[in-house]
Structure formats: structure tokens, C-alpha cells
Amino acid sequence: MALQEKYKALTDAAVAAGISDLAVRAQDGILYVDGTAADGATKDHLWEVYNQIDPNFTSGDLVLNVNVSVDAATTHVKVVTQSSNLNIRKGPGTDQPIVGKAAHHEIITLVNRSNDLWWLVRTKDGEEGYCYAQYLEPQD
């Protein structure tokens, strides 16, 4: 099955959600979906659609590279690990690749409380991804 056909529901959802600068391309057996979402809920919805097609994101044939518009991010959280850095992951799950780290006690931007376990965040360096929520504390 061609990658575009396999992930048609995902690319259709991206179009329907109004992902700006949407670019979909296949290269070396991997489908890349790039763009910018208006808010965190939209990005989370794309991950939900992706999970329905490829449960637990195990096939490794799609890179979902959709970030959230900077204007949507306004709340801050503090990293409350015991002493180590907190991993920031590409998607919501420990099986997702690490795209960055946030230091112990660092204040980062909360983009969206995706679910009870994973929150979408952005560092001051612009790294965006998902962190395990138990290590984040909302700031006033």
C-alpha cells in the first residue's frame, strides 16, 4: 500500500484542520507531513488520527512534523523532576524519539494539556514536543 493511501485519513484531517504551510512528501519509504497548527488541540487530533492508523506509532514510516503557532502558546510550567532533565518527545509516548530536553526547574511554555499523561510544550529555544505531565507544574 502506498504511504499516501495508508495515511490518507491523516492528511485529510490536516487539510480539514486548516494546517498552514501543509507539505506532504514521500522520501525513502517515509511520508513526511509538515506544517503549522493553529492550536495544541489540532496537533493532538492529528496524533489521535495517526494512532488509529498505526497503533502506538510502531511502523516508522511517517514523520509528523506539525508545530503549533507561536501565538497559541501563553501559559508556563515549571519542570519538577527530582534532579535530571526532562525529555521532550516528538509525540505523546515513551516510544517516541526525544527531540529536546528541559532542565530541572526550567520554566517552559505549555502549549496544550493534551491528556492526563502528556502535555505539549515549547522551550525558549523553540523545541516543541510532548512531556510527561507529572513532571510539569503550572505557574501563575
C-alpha positions, 0 to 999 in steps of 0.5 A, a space after each residue: 500500500 502506498 504511504 499516501 493511501 495508508 495515511 490518507 485519513 491523516 492528511 485529510 484531517 490536516 487539510 480539514 484542520 486548516 494546517 498552514 504551510 501543509 507539505 506532504 512528501 514521500 522520501 525513502 519509504 517515509 511520508 513526511 507531513 509538515 506544517 503549522 497548527 493553529 492550536 495544541 488541540 489540532 496537533 493532538 487530533 492529528 496524533 489521535 488520527 495517526 494512532 488509529 492508523 498505526 497503533 502506538 506509532 510502531 511502523 516508522 514510516 511517517 514523520 509528523 512534523 506539525 508545530 503549533 503557532 507561536 501565538 497559541 502558546 501563553 501559559 508556563 510550567 515549571 519542570 519538577 523532576 527530582 534532579 535530571 532533565 526532562 525529555 521532550 518527545 516528538 509525540 505523546 509516548 515513551 516510544 517516541 524519539 526525544 527531540 529536546 530536553 528541559 532542565 530541572 526547574 526550567 520554566 517552559 511554555 505549555 502549549 496544550 494539556 493534551 491528556 492526563 499523561 502528556 502535555 505539549 510544550 515549547 522551550 525558549 529555544 523553540 523545541 516543541 514536543 510532548 512531556 510527561 505531565 507529572 513532571 510539569 507544574 503550572 505557574 501563575 
